[in-house]
Amino acid sequence: MTTLRMAAVAAPFDRDLDEDFARIRHLVGKARAEGVGLLALPEACLGGYLANLDGGAEGPPPLRVDGPEIERLRKLAGDMVVVAGYCEDSGDRLYNSAVCVHGDGVLGNHRKVHQPLSEDASYGAGQSFAAFDTPVGRLGTMICYDKAFPESARALALDGAEIGVCISAWPGSRTNPAADLAQDRWKRRFDLFDRARALENQIVWLSANQSGTFGSLRFVASAKVVDPGGEILSDTGVAEGMAVTELDVKEALETARRSMGHLRDRRPEAYPGLGVEEEFAGTRY
């Protein structure tokens, strides 16, 4: 049996990159002391998220995936696999991106595909979902609103992802917000999406999120690890923290899929309108 200790973070981040890196250094150190091999940090943890989603909000500092800041993150990661969010400068567009790093280099980079409200005023949209191999297994990454679309996680699962990592800056409701954030309807949606994406694809799921407030946004935190049956194994609740779980990932996937294999039992011919089913039919799950 080979187990993996993994962790998802709920923490606040802002425009001060030096402070952000100090917080990340602390989190990486804490995770390493607990034997964590895979660490998920929130969306936009390098430079903070947008101050609002009304359009035209000042964004975080643009960073290149091959630039010094991502290299700094790689060095902090060392023998750990770390997923973190940043504003990617591609040369001609800015993207809300998630980078996966390890001491060996950049393992993967995902550009957020689905953009809520007026986020498209600040970022271009990514165009695809693809899994990639890492020292801790095959991962698929997505960002925040991406998880509201079943096709996103399904595309990653059909591409062989054993672990889905979704990093977010998911706020509480803007209309009729609950006084108790734990009762907020957007917090409930955040949790439902996490559990549904894990269960329907029978994969392990890590969900990281911003906590606290930034600009007009109040984040729901709720970082968690979910098993392939949709059960929450560890959860920070609406507070800052780190959800840590140890699991034999391959055994968990095999157990979940033994009787009813959701990927195996698909009938793509019955839903030809879903392009993702055609594109990934016969893939590596």
C-alpha positions in Angstrom: 0.0 0.0 0.0 1.4 3.4 -1.0 -0.3 6.3 0.7 -0.1 10.0 -0.2 -0.5 12.7 2.4 -2.2 15.7 0.7 -3.4 19.1 1.9 -5.6 21.9 0.7 -5.3 25.4 2.0 -7.7 28.2 3.0 -5.8 31.4 3.5 -5.9 35.2 2.6 -3.6 36.7 0.0 -3.2 40.2 -1.3 -1.2 42.4 -3.6 2.0 42.3 -1.5 4.0 39.5 -3.2 6.7 39.5 -0.5 4.0 38.9 2.1 2.3 36.3 -0.1 5.6 34.4 -0.4 6.2 34.6 3.3 2.8 33.1 3.9 3.5 30.4 1.3 6.8 29.6 2.8 5.1 29.1 6.2 2.4 26.9 4.7 4.9 24.8 2.7 7.0 24.4 5.9 4.0 23.3 7.9 2.9 20.9 5.2 6.4 19.4 4.9 6.6 18.9 8.7 3.3 16.9 8.4 4.7 14.8 5.6 2.5 16.3 2.9 3.5 15.3 -0.7 0.8 17.4 -2.5 -0.2 20.9 -1.5 -3.0 23.0 -3.1 -2.8 26.7 -2.5 -5.7 29.1 -3.5 -6.4 30.8 -6.7 -4.5 34.1 -7.1 -2.3 33.4 -4.1 0.5 35.2 -5.9 -0.7 38.8 -5.8 -4.3 38.4 -4.7 -7.6 38.1 -6.6 -9.6 40.9 -8.2 -11.1 43.4 -5.7 -14.5 43.0 -7.3 -16.2 41.2 -10.2 -17.9 44.3 -11.6 -15.4 44.8 -14.5 -12.3 46.9 -14.6 -11.0 46.1 -11.2 -7.2 46.4 -10.7 -5.7 43.0 -11.0 -2.7 41.2 -9.4 0.8 41.7 -10.9 1.3 39.8 -14.2 3.9 37.0 -13.9 5.4 34.8 -16.5 5.3 31.1 -16.1 9.1 31.0 -16.8 9.7 34.1 -14.6 11.5 34.5 -11.3 8.4 34.3 -9.1 7.4 30.9 -10.4 11.0 29.8 -10.0 10.9 31.0 -6.4 7.8 28.9 -5.9 9.5 25.9 -7.4 12.4 26.2 -5.0 10.0 26.5 -2.1 8.2 23.3 -3.3 11.4 21.2 -3.3 10.3 17.5 -3.2 6.6 18.5 -2.7 4.1 19.0 -5.6 2.5 22.4 -5.2 -0.4 23.9 -7.1 -0.8 27.7 -6.9 -2.8 30.5 -8.6 -1.3 33.5 -10.3 -2.0 36.1 -13.0 -0.2 34.8 -16.1 1.5 37.2 -18.6 1.6 35.3 -21.9 3.0 38.3 -23.8 -0.2 39.4 -25.4 -2.9 38.4 -22.9 -3.3 38.0 -19.2 -4.8 34.8 -17.8 -6.0 33.6 -14.5 -3.8 30.5 -14.2 -2.9 27.6 -11.9 0.7 26.4 -12.0 1.9 23.0 -10.7 5.5 23.0 -9.6 8.0 20.6 -8.1 11.7 20.8 -7.5 12.2 19.4 -10.9 10.3 22.3 -12.6 6.9 23.3 -13.8 4.7 20.2 -14.3 1.5 21.8 -15.5 -0.2 25.1 -16.2 -3.9 25.6 -16.5 -5.6 28.8 -17.7 -9.1 29.3 -16.3 -11.7 28.5 -18.9 -15.0 29.7 -17.4 -15.2 33.3 -16.2 -17.9 34.5 -13.8 -19.6 37.9 -14.0 -17.1 40.4 -15.4 -13.9 38.5 -14.9 -13.4 38.5 -18.6 -12.7 42.3 -18.4 -9.4 41.4 -16.7 -8.4 38.0 -18.2 -8.5 36.0 -21.4 -10.2 32.6 -21.3 -8.3 29.3 -21.3 -9.3 26.8 -24.0 -8.8 23.3 -22.6 -8.5 20.8 -19.8 -5.6 18.3 -19.7 -4.2 16.0 -17.1 -0.5 15.6 -16.5 1.9 13.3 -14.7 3.6 14.2 -11.4 5.7 12.4 -8.8 2.5 11.9 -6.7 0.2 10.7 -9.5 -1.7 12.0 -12.5 -3.3 15.3 -11.7 -5.9 17.6 -13.3 -6.2 21.2 -12.3 -9.0 23.8 -12.6 -9.9 27.1 -11.2 -13.0 28.2 -9.2 -15.9 28.6 -11.6 -14.5 25.8 -13.8 -15.9 23.3 -11.3 -19.5 24.5 -11.9 -19.3 22.7 -15.2 -19.3 18.9 -15.1 -17.5 18.7 -18.4 -14.4 20.2 -16.9 -13.7 17.5 -14.3 -15.0 14.8 -16.7 -12.5 15.8 -19.3 -9.7 15.5 -16.7 -10.9 12.2 -15.5 -11.2 10.8 -19.0 -7.6 12.0 -19.5 -6.5 9.8 -16.6 -6.5 12.3 -13.7 -6.5 10.4 -10.4 -6.6 13.6 -8.4 -8.5 16.7 -9.3 -7.1 19.9 -7.8 -9.5 22.9 -7.9 -8.1 26.2 -6.6 -10.5 29.1 -5.9 -11.2 32.6 -4.8 -14.9 31.7 -4.2 -16.8 34.4 -2.3 -20.0 34.3 -0.4 -23.3 35.5 -1.9 -23.4 39.1 -3.1 -27.2 39.2 -2.7 -28.9 38.4 0.6 -25.6 37.3 2.2 -25.9 35.2 5.3 -24.7 36.7 8.6 -23.1 33.3 9.4 -20.8 32.5 6.4 -21.3 28.8 7.2 -25.0 29.2 6.2 -24.3 31.1 3.0 -25.8 29.7 -0.1 -22.7 30.2 -2.2 -20.7 28.3 0.4 -23.2 25.4 0.1 -22.8 25.5 -3.7 -19.0 25.5 -3.3 -19.2 22.3 -1.2 -21.8 20.6 -3.4 -19.6 21.1 -6.5 -16.6 19.7 -4.7 -18.5 16.5 -3.7 -20.3 16.1 -7.0 -17.2 16.4 -9.1 -15.4 13.8 -7.0 -18.3 11.4 -6.9 -19.4 11.5 -10.5 -15.8 10.9 -11.7 -14.8 8.7 -8.8 -11.5 10.6 -8.3 -9.8 12.2 -5.2 -10.5 15.9 -5.0 -8.6 18.7 -3.4 -10.3 22.1 -3.1 -8.3 25.2 -2.0 -9.8 28.6 -1.5 -9.1 32.1 -0.4 -10.3 33.1 3.1 -11.0 36.4 4.8 -12.0 39.5 2.7 -10.4 41.4 -0.2 -12.0 44.4 -1.8 -15.7 43.8 -1.8 -15.4 40.0 -1.6 -15.8 37.8 1.4 -14.4 34.4 0.7 -16.0 31.2 2.1 -12.7 29.3 2.7 -13.9 25.7 3.1 -10.7 24.0 1.8 -11.2 20.3 1.8 -10.2 16.8 0.6 -12.9 14.6 -0.9 -12.7 10.9 -1.6 -13.9 9.2 -4.8 -17.2 8.4 -3.1 -17.9 12.1 -2.5 -17.2 12.0 1.2 -15.4 14.9 2.8 -12.3 13.5 4.5 -10.9 16.8 5.9 -12.3 20.4 5.8 -11.3 23.8 7.2 -14.8 25.1 7.4 -15.2 28.8 6.8 -11.9 29.7 8.6 -8.3 29.9 7.5 -6.5 26.6 7.8 -5.2 23.5 6.1 -7.2 20.3 5.4 -4.8 17.3 5.5 -5.6 13.7 4.6 -3.6 10.6 4.0 -5.0 8.2 1.4 -3.9 5.3 -0.8 -5.2 7.0 -4.0 -5.0 4.0 -6.3 -6.8 1.7 -3.8 -9.4 4.4 -3.2 -10.1 4.7 -7.0 -10.2 0.9 -7.5 -12.6 0.4 -4.6 -14.9 3.2 -5.7 -15.0 1.9 -9.3 -15.2 -1.8 -8.6 -18.9 -2.3 -8.9 -20.3 0.8 -10.5 -17.6 2.5 -12.6 -18.9 5.8 -13.7 -16.3 6.3 -16.4 -16.4 2.7 -17.5 -20.2 2.5 -17.8 -20.7 5.7 -19.8 -22.7 5.4 -23.1 -21.1 8.2 -25.3 -23.3 7.2 -28.2 -26.4 8.2 -26.1 -25.1 11.8 -25.7 -23.3 12.7 -29.0 -23.9 16.4 -28.4 -21.3 16.5 -25.7 -18.1 17.1 -27.6 -16.0 16.1 -24.6 -17.4 12.6 -24.7 -16.3 12.2 -28.3 -12.9 13.8 -27.8 -12.0 11.6 -24.8 -13.8 8.4 -25.7 -11.4 5.5 -25.3 -8.9 7.4 -23.2 -6.7 6.4 -20.2 -8.9 6.2 -17.2 
